[in-house]
Amino acid sequence: MLDEIKKYDSLVQVLLYLLIVAVGSYVLGMVGSVLSRFTDTIVIILVSWLLSFLLDPVVDRIQKYFKFSKIVSTIITYLLLSIFIVAIGFVYIPLITTQIVALVGLVPGYLSNAPTILNNLDGPLLTQIENSITLIPSIAQFFFSAFIVLTLSFYFIIDQNKINREFFSLVPDTWHETLIFIEKVISDTFISFFRVQFFYGILIATVTWLVMYLFGIGFAVSVAFLAGLFAIVPLIGPLLAIILPVAVALLAGSLKAMLVGVILFIAQQIIFNVIGPRLLGKAFSLHPAIILLSLLIGLKFGGAFGAVFAIPVLGIAVVMIRTFGVRVARALSKERVRKV
C-alpha cells in the first residue's frame, strides 16, 4: 500500500514539473512577444544600465583621488566620455562610412572576375549590401542615441543608492540578502564580460589595421573597425573578424589575402589564448554549443545587441542556477539528516 502511494506521489510530482515547464514556456513566450515590440527602448535602457556599471568605478576613483562630490565626479567622467564620442563621430565615422561605400562600389568589378556561380549572386548580393548600408544610422541619429544613453546612465549612477532603496522597500526584508547577492552577480558578470570583450575588440581592431596598413591594403580603417566590432561577439565574431579582412585583401591579390589570413589567425590565437587569459582571466567557462545557442536566441529577439547581451545573461543564469542549486541541495540534505 505504501509503495503504491509513493509511486502515485512520484507520478504527481512528475506531472506537476511538466505542468510548471509548460506554463513557464507559455508565459515566457507571451513576455517575449510583448517585449519584442519595445526592442529599441529595451536596448537603450540596457546599454545605459551597462554604461553606468562600467563608468561607476571611474567615478569612484575620481571621487576618492580628487575628493570631489559624486555629482561633480560623474560630470567630469561624462564630459571626458562625451569629448571622446564627439571626436570619434566627427573624425572616424565619416571616414568609415566613406570607405564602406567605396568598398561596396568595388563589389561588381570584383564579382565580374569571379566564377560564374558568383556572378549569379551579383544582383542579390548588391541588393543586400545596399539594404544594409541604408540601415547604418546617420551621424545625427548616432549623437541622439548617444545623448539618450549618456543621460540615462548619468541618472543611474547619481541615483543608484536611491533606486536601490526604493526597490528594496518593495520586497520583504527576508529577500534582501538574496537580492544583494543577485545584484553583485549581475554587476560582476556584466562588467567582467564586456571588459574582456572590449579588450579583445580593441586588440583585434588594432592588429587588423596594422596588418592591412603594412601590406598596403585599402579600407584599413573601416575593415579594422568592423573587425573590432565582430570580435566583441564570442565564438563566431573572431571568425568573421578574419573573413572580412581576407575578403578585402583579395582585391590586392590572393597572396596578400593568404598572408593576411594567416597572420590574423596567429594573432587571434595569441590574443585569445595567451594575452587575454593572463591579463583578464576567464570571464566564462561555458560550452561552445551553449554559447552558440544563446547567440541564436539573442539574435532572434534582439538583433545584434541581443546576440551580444545573450552571453552575459546566460552567464548570470548559470551562476544563479549553480548557487541556488547548491543551496537547495544543502537544505534537502539537512532535512534528510534531521528526519533520520
N, C-alpha and C positions, 0 to 999 in steps of 0.2 A: 504493500500500500504506500509506504513512504517512498519507495523507488518510483512509483507511478507519479506521485505528487512532485518529486524532484524533476522528473522528465517533463511534466507539464509546465513547471516553473521555468525550466530552461527554454522550452518552446516559446513561452510567453515573452521571455527576455529577448530571444532572437527576433521575434515578430516586432517587439517594441523598438529594438535597434533599427530594424529595417524601416519601420514607420518614421522614426526620427530622421534617418538618412533621406527618405523620400520627401518628407515635409521640408527638411533643410534645403535640399536641392531645389525644390519648387520655390521656396522663399528667396533663395539666392538668385534664381533665375529672374524672379519678379524685380528684386532690388537692382540686379544688373541692367534690366531693360529700362528701368526708371533712371538710373544713374547715367546710362549711355546718352540720354538727352541733354545732360549737363556736362558732357566730357570736357569742353573748353574751360568752363568755370572750375571744375574739379582740378584740372591740370594746373590752372593758375594758382589755386589755393595750395595744392601740394608743393608746387615749386616755391611758393612764398614761404611755406612752412619749412621746407627743406633748407632754403636760403637762411632763414632765421636760425636753424640749428647750426649751419656751417659758420655763420658770422658771429654767433653768440660768444664763442671762445675768443675771437678777436676783440670784441667789445670788452670782455672781461679783462684781457691783457692791457688794453689801453687805459681802462679804468684804474687798474692796480698800479700801472707804471707811472702814469701822469697824475694820478689822484683826482681825475675828473669824475663828475657825476655820470650815472649810467646814460642819461639822455644826451649829454654832451659827447660821451664816448661813442654812442650809437650814431650821432650825427656826423662825427668825424669819419667813422668807418664807412658810412653810406656816401659821404662826399667823395672819398677816395674811390669807392666802387663805381660811383656814377661817372667820375672822370675817366676811369678805365673803360667803362662801357661806351661812353661817347667817343673816346679815341678809337676803339675797335670799330664802332659803327661808321665813323667818317673815313677812316684810313683803310680798313680791310674789307668791309662789306662791299663797297663799290668795286674794289679790285677783284674780289672773289666772284661777284656777280658777272662782271665783265669777262673774266676768264671762263666761267661756266658757259656763258652764251657763246663765246668764241669756240669753245670745245664742242658744243652742240653743232655749230656750223661746220665743223670738220667731219662730222659723222657720215654724211652722204658720200664724200670722197673716200673715206676710209672703207665704207661698205662696198663701194664700187670695185675695189681691189680685192675684195674677199670672195670666197666661193659663192656659187650661185645660190646655195641654200641660205646664205647670209643676206644676199641681195633681196630675197623674198621677204626678209624681215625689215627691209629699209623703211617702208611706209609705216607699218605698225610701231616700229621702234621709235621713229622720229615723232610719231603722234604721242606716244607715251612720254617721251622726254619733254616735248613741248608742254604737255599737260602738267608734268612735274614742275617745269620752270614756272608755270603760271601759279603754282601753289607756293612758290617762295615768297614769303611775306615782304612787303615793301619796307623801306627804311623807316617810314612814319609808323607803320604797324609795329615794327620791332621796338621802336622807342616807346610807343604807347603801352605795349605789353610789359616792357621792362619797367616802366614807371609804375604800373599797377602792382607788379611783383615786388618791387622795392618798397612801395608804400605799405602793402600788407605785411611783408616780413618785418618792416620797421616797427609796426604796432605789435606784432607778435613778440618781438624782443622787449620792447618797452613795457608792455602789459603782461609779460609772461607770468609773473607771480600772481597778478590779479586774475588772469584766466585760469590758472591752476586752482586758486582759492574758490572761484565760482564753480568750477567743475567738481571739485571735491565736496563742496557743500550740497551738491545734488545727489550724492551717493552715501550709503551708510558708512559709519566710521570703521566697521569691520572690513570694508573693502579697500581702505586707504593704502594699507601696506602692499596689497596686490597691485593696485593701480600705480603706485610709485615704482614697483618692480617693472611693470609693463612699460611705463614711460621711459625708464632707464634703458630697457632692452631696445625699444624703438629708436631712441636717440642714438645709442651706441651703434646700432646696426646701420642706420641710415648714414651717419657720419663716417663710419668705417668703410662702408661700401663705396660711397661717392668720392671719398678721399682717395681710395685706391684707384677707382675707375678714372677719375680726372687726372690723376698722376700718370696712369697708363696713356690716356688720350694725349696729354701734353708731350710725353716722350715719343709716342708714335708719330704725332704730327711733326715734331722737330726732326726726327730721324728721316721721315719721308721727304720733307722739304730739302734736307741736306743732301740726301742721295740723288734726288731728281736735279737739284741745282748743280751738283758736281758732274753729273752726266750730261748737263746741258739740255735737259728735257723741259719743254714749256709747261705752263699751267702749274708750276710747282706749288704756288701759294694756295690755290683753290683745291688742288688734289690733297695737299697736306692737311688743310683744314677739314675736308670731308673724311680723310683717313683718321684724323684725331677724333671726330665725332663717332665714326664707326667703332673705334677701339673702346669707347665707353660702354658699348653693349657687349656683355660677356658672350663667350663661346663662338658666335657667328660673326661678331664685329671684327675681330682680328683678321679673319679670312677675307672679309670684304675690304679691309684696310690694305691688303696685299693685291687683291684682284684689280682694284681701281687704278693704282699707280702702274701696274703692269700693262693694263689695257691702254693707258695713255702713252706709256713708253713704247708701245708697238708702233706708234706714229713715227718714232725716231729710228725704228729698226728692231728686228727680232733679237739681235744680240744684246742690245741695251735693255730690252724688256726682260730677257732671261737673267741678266746680271742684276737688274733692279729687284726682280722677284727673289732671287737667291739671297741678296744682301738684306732685304727687308725680312725675309723668313728667319735668317740667322739673328737679326737684331731683335725680332719679336721673341725668339726663344730666350735670348739673354735677358730681355726686359721682364718677361712674364715669369721666368723660372729662376732667375738669379737676383737681379736688382730688386724687383718688386717684393718678393717674399722677405728678403733681408731687411729692407727699409721699412716695410709696412706690415709684414706678417700676412697670414692668410685671413682674409675677411670672411670667407665662407668655405665650407667643406661639403658641398652638395654634389650629388651625382650629375654628370653632364646631361643625362636624359631628363632628369627633373628640371634642370635649368632650361633646357630647350622647350619642354612642355610649358613651363611658366612664361617663357618668352612668347610662345604662340598665343597663350591665353591673354597675356597683357597686350599683345599686338591687336588681338581681336577686339578688345574692349576699349583700349585707349590709344591705339596707333603707336607711333614711335615712342612717345612718352610712356605709354602703358608698358611697352616692352622693357624699357629701362627700369621703371619702378617695380616691375614684377619680381625682379630678383631680390631686392631688399625686403619686399613684403613676404616673399617666400621664406627668406632667412629668418624674419621675425616669427612667422608661423612655426617654423621648425624649432626655434628656441623655446617658444611658448609650449608647444606640444611636449618637447622633451622635459622641460621644467615641471609643468603641471602633471605630466605622466609620472615622473618620479615621485612627486608629492602624493598623488593618488595611490601609487603602488606602496609607498611607505604607510599611508593611512590604512590601506587594506591589510597590510602585513601586521600592523599593530592591532587591528581589530581581530584578526585571526588568532594572534597570540593571546589576546585578552579573553577570547571565547574558550580557548584551550585551558 
